[in-house]
Structure formats: C-alpha cells, structure tokens
Amino acid sequence: MQRDNRVQSAMHQRLQTVVYGAVLAVICSRVLYLGKEVLVPIVFGILLVYAIVGLARAMCRVPYLGRLLPLQARYIVAVLVIALGLLVTVYLVIANRQQVLALAPQYQQSLLAAIQKLAVYFRIESEPTWATLRQDILTQINIQKLIGWMLSSVSSLVVTFIVAVLYATFLLIEQRSFAAKLANISTDRRQVERVREIMAEINARVGSYLALKTFLGILLGAISWAVMAFIGLEFAALWAVLIALLNYIPYVGSFLGVLLPVTMSIVQFGNPSDVFAVLLPLTVVQFLIGNFLDPYLMGNSLNLSPFAILVSLAIWSELWGIAGAFLAVPITAILAIFFSEFAATRPLAVLLSRDGRL
C-alpha cells in the first residue's frame, strides 16, 4: 500500500513538473515574441562577442600567425574582419537596391516568358486550365514587391546587426571585469565554480561553432561569387553575400543559397543551358562544403540532433522571424548545455543531443 502511494506521489510530482514546465514555456514564448525588438539585438550582440572570441582563439591554431600575434592583436583582427563584412553587406544592399527595383518589371516579364516556354515544352500551352492559371495567378506575381521585401528584410537585419555591434562593443569592454563579477555572484564557491564551468563550456562550444561557421560562410560566398561572376550573373557580389549569410541557417540556408541565384539566372538568361551552368556549380559547392568540409571542421562540437535543429529553426523563426532563423542553432546549443546541468531538465538535454550522451 505504501509502495503504491509512493508511486502515485512520484507520478503526481512528475505531472506537476510537466504542467509547470509547459506553462512556463508558454509564458516565455509570449515574452520572447512581444520583446523581440529589444531582445534580438541583445542576443545578436552576445553571439557576436562569441564569434569575435572564437575567431581570436581560432587564429592560435594558424601556423606562425598564432605565435606572432598577441591576444589583443587577434581580437582587433577578428573585430576588423567582422566589421569589414558588415560594411561590405551594407554597401552592396544600398548600392544595388535601386537598380534591382528598377529592373524588377523586366525580370517579371522574363519570368512569365520562361514559364510560357516551359508550358510549350510540355505541350500544355493550349490547355484552358493553363491559360486560366497563367492569367489569374502568374500575372499576379509582383516581382518588384517580392524583391523589395527581400531587400528590406536584409536591410532590417543589417540595422539589427549594427545595433548588436554596439552591444558587443560594451560587452567586450566589460569582459575584463566579468571574472570578478562571477566570483562575487555567490558566497558558495561550489556554485561559483559550477557556473564558471558552464560558462566556459558555452564559450568554447558556441564560440568555436560561430567562428568556424563564419569562416565557412566567407569561403562559400567567395567561391559562389567567382562562379556567378564568371558566368555573368547580375549582382553576383550581392548574391554571394546573401549566400554567406544564409550559411548560418541550417538546411534551409543551403537550399535558398542555390534557389535565389538560379531564379535570378532564369529571369536574366531564360536559356536552360545558362540556368544549368549556374545551378550545377553552386549545388556542387554547397554539397562539398556542407557534407565534407563542414563536418570535418565542426565535428560534433554542438552535439545537437538534426531533428532538434529543425524544430528549433521552426520555433525561433516563428518567434523572431528571419533573425530567429539565424539565432536558432546557437540558442538551442546554449539551452542544451544549461539543461544538462540540472536533474529536472537533463532529459530535455538528452533529447536535444545527437547521440544521447552529454
């Protein structure tokens, strides 16, 4: 009888924990959604610091360079690299915005012509259902609005990133006093040491991930630019920057990194051979970097399940839009590390992990 009571009491406690956790998750998601205008730049700023620190540490592993440059010099180089990337992105968006919008009606006509050629090729051009669809749906596609929305989204992301740079600057300035603050956070040395270990693990894993992802994004963007410029695709530099940025978004980013330039080649060339000349090399580059170089450099640094990454991508994209897609993986990695340190949330960390081992 007592055993049954203990079992029922344990089940009741677990049920209470699940209910409280669900309610807390709903409250947190609501707060995150309502406060995204304030929270997104702050989170970007924190992750930017991780990227700077990660790049500075990665330079230590570069032959000769790591020995020649002291720590402060590596920080300066990392900041300059990220600042240069931001300036190039801002310049390309501003320089190409008006030209892209001016050519948008021409691109729309080219897209409709390409669709018509495709219909003729499949011998469905004379079908009344095709004509109805083309008249009622395809002619309603407003390429100018679509491109304007895309450029506005990139511009908004750049503005958010600029604000994040401001937060990151002050965080870097306060980095020297962070150890002292952490030491005085509690009188219990065990708690302080535990917090220090958690922070060190987050710094190492997230910083390394962001640094390597930045390197791979730059490499992917440079190779893609060379391919698109050689073929003669318009706005090749702008597409290359977008491909580099999309590299931070798992799975979906690789698909969009090929889809957007290929769509541009359809409306610019309209020739299947030219479109294939853009599609094939970009797909090969994405495949080689995504399936060979990325796993080789990254290894299993974040220890996140692919399914967990997809779910986090969907959740954070819903909460914070495009910015959430960029932040999904680092935030999920940080949450998994925190969850693994507490008995009540350890099962969640196991579910988020790739192989079940923490």
C-alpha positions as CSV (number, residue, x, y, z in Angstrom):
1,M,0.0,0.0,0.0
2,Q,2.8,2.4,0.9
3,R,4.6,1.5,-2.2
4,D,1.6,2.3,-4.3
5,N,1.2,5.6,-2.6
6,R,4.9,6.4,-3.3
7,V,4.4,5.6,-6.9
8,Q,1.3,7.7,-7.2
9,S,3.1,10.6,-5.4
10,A,6.0,10.3,-7.8
11,M,3.7,10.3,-10.8
12,H,1.8,13.3,-9.4
13,Q,5.1,15.2,-8.9
14,R,6.2,14.4,-12.5
15,L,2.8,15.5,-13.8
16,Q,3.1,18.7,-11.9
17,T,6.6,19.3,-13.2
18,V,5.4,18.8,-16.8
19,V,2.4,21.1,-16.4
20,Y,4.5,23.8,-14.7
21,G,7.2,23.4,-17.4
22,A,4.5,23.8,-20.2
23,V,3.0,26.9,-18.6
24,L,6.5,28.4,-18.2
25,A,7.3,27.6,-21.8
26,V,4.1,29.4,-23.0
27,I,4.9,32.4,-20.8
28,C,8.5,32.6,-22.0
29,S,7.5,32.2,-25.7
30,R,5.0,35.1,-25.3
31,V,7.6,37.3,-23.6
32,L,10.1,36.4,-26.4
33,Y,7.6,37.3,-29.1
34,L,6.5,40.6,-27.6
35,G,10.0,41.7,-26.7
36,K,11.7,40.6,-29.9
37,E,12.5,44.2,-31.0
38,V,14.6,44.6,-27.8
39,L,15.9,41.0,-27.3
40,V,17.0,40.2,-30.8
41,P,19.8,42.9,-31.0
42,I,20.9,41.9,-27.5
43,V,21.2,38.2,-28.4
44,F,23.0,39.1,-31.6
45,G,25.4,41.2,-29.6
46,I,26.2,38.4,-27.2
47,L,26.7,35.9,-30.1
48,L,28.8,38.5,-31.9
49,V,31.1,38.5,-28.9
50,Y,31.3,34.7,-29.0
51,A,32.2,35.0,-32.7
52,I,34.9,37.5,-32.1
53,V,36.4,35.5,-29.2
54,G,36.1,32.3,-31.3
55,L,37.9,33.9,-34.3
56,A,40.6,35.2,-32.0
57,R,41.1,31.7,-30.5
58,A,41.0,30.0,-33.9
59,M,43.9,32.2,-35.0
60,C,46.1,30.5,-32.4
61,R,45.8,27.3,-34.5
62,V,47.0,29.0,-37.7
63,P,50.7,28.2,-38.2
64,Y,53.1,31.1,-37.5
65,L,50.2,33.6,-37.2
66,G,49.1,32.4,-33.8
67,R,52.6,32.8,-32.4
68,L,53.3,36.2,-34.0
69,L,50.0,37.9,-32.9
70,P,49.3,38.5,-29.2
71,L,45.8,38.1,-27.8
72,Q,44.8,41.7,-28.1
73,A,46.0,41.9,-31.7
74,R,43.9,38.8,-32.5
75,Y,40.9,40.4,-31.0
76,I,41.5,43.5,-33.2
77,V,41.9,41.4,-36.3
78,A,38.6,39.5,-35.5
79,V,36.7,42.7,-35.0
80,L,38.1,44.2,-38.2
81,V,37.1,41.1,-40.2
82,I,33.5,41.2,-38.9
83,A,33.3,45.0,-39.4
84,L,34.6,44.6,-42.9
85,G,31.9,42.0,-43.7
86,L,29.2,44.3,-42.3
87,L,30.4,47.3,-44.3
88,V,30.5,45.3,-47.5
89,T,27.0,44.0,-46.9
90,V,25.6,47.5,-46.2
91,Y,27.4,48.9,-49.2
92,L,26.1,46.2,-51.6
93,V,22.5,46.5,-50.3
94,I,22.5,50.3,-50.7
95,A,24.4,50.3,-54.0
96,N,22.2,47.7,-55.7
97,R,18.8,48.4,-54.1
98,Q,17.5,51.0,-56.6
99,Q,19.0,49.2,-59.6
100,V,17.3,45.9,-58.7
101,L,13.9,47.6,-58.1
102,A,14.3,49.4,-61.5
103,L,14.9,46.1,-63.3
104,A,12.2,44.2,-61.4
105,P,9.4,44.8,-64.1
106,Q,11.8,43.4,-66.7
107,Y,12.6,40.4,-64.6
108,Q,8.8,39.8,-64.1
109,Q,8.3,39.7,-67.9
110,S,11.3,37.4,-68.3
111,L,9.9,35.1,-65.6
112,L,6.5,34.9,-67.3
113,A,8.2,34.2,-70.6
114,A,10.2,31.4,-69.1
115,I,7.1,29.9,-67.7
116,Q,5.4,30.1,-71.1
117,K,8.4,28.4,-72.7
118,L,8.1,25.6,-70.1
119,A,4.4,25.2,-70.9
120,V,5.1,25.0,-74.6
121,Y,7.9,22.4,-73.9
122,F,5.4,20.2,-72.0
123,R,2.7,20.9,-74.7
124,I,0.2,22.3,-72.2
125,E,0.2,25.9,-73.5
126,S,-3.1,25.4,-75.3
127,E,-4.9,23.9,-72.3
128,P,-7.6,26.3,-71.0
129,T,-6.7,25.4,-67.4
130,W,-3.1,26.6,-68.0
131,A,-4.3,29.8,-69.6
132,T,-6.6,30.4,-66.6
133,L,-3.9,29.7,-64.2
134,R,-1.5,32.0,-66.0
135,Q,-4.0,34.8,-66.2
136,D,-5.3,34.5,-62.7
137,I,-2.2,33.6,-60.8
138,L,1.1,34.0,-62.6
139,T,0.3,37.5,-63.8
140,Q,-0.4,38.5,-60.2
141,I,3.2,37.8,-59.2
142,N,4.8,41.1,-58.5
143,I,8.5,40.6,-58.7
144,Q,9.1,44.2,-57.7
145,K,7.3,43.8,-54.4
146,L,9.0,40.5,-53.8
147,I,12.5,41.8,-54.4
148,G,11.7,44.9,-52.4
149,W,10.5,42.8,-49.4
150,M,13.7,40.7,-49.6
151,L,16.0,43.7,-49.7
152,S,14.0,45.3,-46.9
153,S,14.4,42.2,-44.8
154,V,18.2,42.2,-45.5
155,S,18.3,45.9,-44.6
156,S,16.4,45.3,-41.4
157,L,18.7,42.5,-40.5
158,V,21.8,44.7,-41.2
159,V,20.3,47.5,-39.0
160,T,19.7,45.0,-36.2
161,F,23.3,43.8,-36.6
162,I,24.6,47.4,-36.3
163,V,22.8,47.8,-33.0
164,A,24.2,44.4,-32.0
165,V,27.7,45.7,-32.7
166,L,27.1,48.5,-30.1
167,Y,26.1,45.9,-27.5
168,A,29.0,43.7,-28.4
169,T,31.4,46.6,-28.0
170,F,30.3,47.3,-24.4
171,L,30.4,43.6,-23.6
172,L,34.0,43.3,-24.8
173,I,34.9,46.3,-22.7
174,E,33.3,44.7,-19.7
175,Q,34.9,41.3,-20.4
176,R,37.9,42.1,-18.1
177,S,35.6,42.6,-15.0
178,F,33.4,39.6,-15.8
179,A,35.5,37.1,-13.9
180,A,35.4,39.3,-10.8
181,K,31.6,39.6,-11.1
182,L,31.3,35.9,-11.5
183,A,33.4,35.3,-8.4
184,N,31.2,37.5,-6.3
185,I,27.9,36.2,-7.6
186,S,27.6,33.8,-4.6
187,T,29.4,33.1,-1.4
188,D,29.2,29.4,-2.1
189,R,32.4,28.5,-4.0
190,R,31.0,25.3,-5.4
191,Q,28.1,27.2,-7.1
192,V,30.5,29.8,-8.5
193,E,32.8,27.1,-9.8
194,R,29.8,25.3,-11.4
195,V,28.6,28.5,-13.1
196,R,32.2,29.1,-14.3
197,E,32.4,25.6,-15.8
198,I,29.0,26.0,-17.6
199,M,30.1,29.4,-19.0
200,A,33.4,28.0,-20.1
201,E,31.7,25.2,-21.9
202,I,29.2,27.6,-23.6
203,N,32.1,29.9,-24.6
204,A,34.1,27.0,-26.1
205,R,31.4,25.3,-28.0
206,V,29.3,28.3,-29.2
207,G,32.4,30.4,-29.9
208,S,34.1,27.6,-31.9
209,Y,30.8,27.0,-33.9
210,L,30.3,30.7,-34.8
211,A,34.0,31.2,-35.7
212,L,34.1,28.1,-38.0
213,K,30.7,28.9,-39.5
214,T,31.9,32.4,-40.3
215,F,35.0,31.0,-42.0
216,L,32.9,28.6,-44.0
217,G,30.4,31.3,-44.9
218,I,33.2,33.5,-46.2
219,L,34.7,30.6,-48.2
220,L,31.3,29.6,-49.6
221,G,30.5,33.2,-50.6
222,A,33.9,33.8,-52.3
223,I,33.6,30.6,-54.3
224,S,30.0,31.3,-55.3
225,W,30.9,34.8,-56.3
226,A,33.7,33.5,-58.5
227,V,31.3,31.1,-60.2
228,M,28.5,33.6,-60.7
229,A,30.9,36.4,-61.9
230,F,32.5,34.0,-64.4
231,I,29.0,33.1,-65.8
232,G,28.0,36.8,-65.9
233,L,25.1,36.7,-63.4
234,E,23.9,40.2,-62.5
235,F,24.5,41.3,-58.9
236,A,26.9,38.4,-58.3
237,A,28.5,40.1,-55.3
238,L,25.2,40.7,-53.6
239,W,24.1,37.1,-54.1
240,A,27.5,36.0,-52.7
241,V,26.9,38.0,-49.5
242,L,23.4,36.5,-49.2
243,I,24.8,33.0,-49.7
244,A,27.4,33.6,-46.9
245,L,24.7,34.9,-44.6
246,L,22.3,32.1,-45.4
247,N,25.1,29.6,-44.4
248,Y,24.2,30.3,-40.8
249,I,20.7,28.9,-41.3
250,P,20.9,25.1,-41.2
251,Y,19.5,23.0,-44.1
252,V,17.1,25.8,-45.4
253,G,20.0,28.2,-46.0
254,S,21.8,25.8,-48.4
255,F,18.6,25.4,-50.4
256,L,17.9,29.1,-50.6
257,G,21.6,29.8,-51.4
258,V,21.1,27.9,-54.6
259,L,17.5,28.8,-55.3
260,L,17.9,32.6,-55.3
261,P,20.8,32.8,-57.8
262,V,19.1,30.2,-60.0
263,T,15.9,32.2,-60.0
264,M,17.9,35.2,-61.0
265,S,19.5,33.3,-63.9
266,I,16.1,32.3,-65.1
267,V,14.8,35.8,-65.3
268,Q,18.2,37.1,-66.7
269,F,19.1,34.5,-69.3
270,G,16.0,32.5,-69.9
271,N,18.2,29.8,-71.5
272,P,18.2,26.4,-69.9
273,S,21.9,25.8,-70.6
274,D,22.8,29.1,-68.8
275,V,20.5,28.3,-65.9
276,F,22.1,24.8,-65.6
277,A,25.5,26.5,-65.7
278,V,24.5,28.4,-62.6
279,L,22.7,25.5,-60.9
280,L,25.3,22.8,-61.2
281,P,28.4,24.5,-59.8
282,L,26.5,26.2,-57.0
283,T,24.9,22.9,-56.0
284,V,28.3,21.1,-56.1
285,V,29.9,23.9,-54.0
286,Q,27.1,23.7,-51.4
287,F,27.2,19.9,-51.4
288,L,31.0,19.7,-50.9
289,I,31.3,22.3,-48.2
290,G,28.1,21.2,-46.4
291,N,28.7,17.5,-46.5
292,F,32.5,17.2,-46.3
293,L,34.3,20.4,-45.2
294,D,31.6,21.5,-42.6
295,P,31.5,18.1,-40.8
296,Y,35.3,17.8,-40.9
297,L,35.9,21.2,-39.3
298,M,32.8,21.2,-37.0
299,G,32.9,17.6,-35.9
300,N,30.2,17.1,-33.3
301,S,31.0,20.4,-31.5
302,L,27.4,21.3,-30.6
303,N,26.1,17.7,-30.1
304,L,22.6,18.6,-31.4
305,S,20.2,16.2,-33.1
306,P,19.3,17.2,-36.7
307,F,15.6,16.9,-35.8
308,A,16.1,19.2,-32.8
309,I,17.8,21.7,-35.1
310,L,14.9,21.6,-37.5
311,V,12.4,22.0,-34.7
312,S,14.3,24.9,-33.1
313,L,14.6,26.5,-36.6
314,A,10.8,26.4,-36.9
315,I,10.2,27.7,-33.4
316,W,12.7,30.5,-33.4
317,S,11.7,31.6,-36.9
318,E,8.1,31.8,-35.8
319,L,9.1,33.9,-32.7
320,W,11.7,36.2,-34.2
321,G,11.3,35.9,-38.0
322,I,14.5,35.8,-40.1
323,A,16.6,36.8,-37.1
324,G,15.3,33.8,-35.3
325,A,16.4,31.5,-38.1
326,F,20.0,32.8,-37.8
327,L,20.0,32.5,-34.0
328,A,18.2,29.1,-33.7
329,V,21.2,26.8,-33.5
330,P,23.4,28.8,-31.0
331,I,20.4,29.4,-28.7
332,T,19.5,25.7,-28.8
333,A,23.1,24.7,-28.0
334,I,23.2,27.1,-25.0
335,L,19.8,25.8,-23.8
336,A,21.0,22.2,-24.1
337,I,24.2,22.9,-22.1
338,F,22.1,24.6,-19.3
339,F,19.5,21.7,-19.4
340,S,22.3,19.1,-18.9
341,E,23.4,20.7,-15.6
342,F,20.1,20.1,-13.7
343,A,18.4,16.9,-12.9
344,A,14.9,18.1,-13.7
345,T,15.8,19.3,-17.2
346,R,18.5,16.7,-18.1
347,P,16.0,14.5,-20.1
348,L,15.4,17.5,-22.4
349,A,19.2,17.8,-22.9
350,V,19.4,14.1,-23.8
351,L,16.5,14.5,-26.3
352,L,18.3,17.5,-27.9
353,S,21.6,15.7,-28.2
354,R,22.7,13.9,-31.3
355,D,23.7,10.5,-29.7
356,G,22.1,10.7,-26.2
357,R,25.4,11.2,-24.5
358,L,26.1,14.5,-22.6
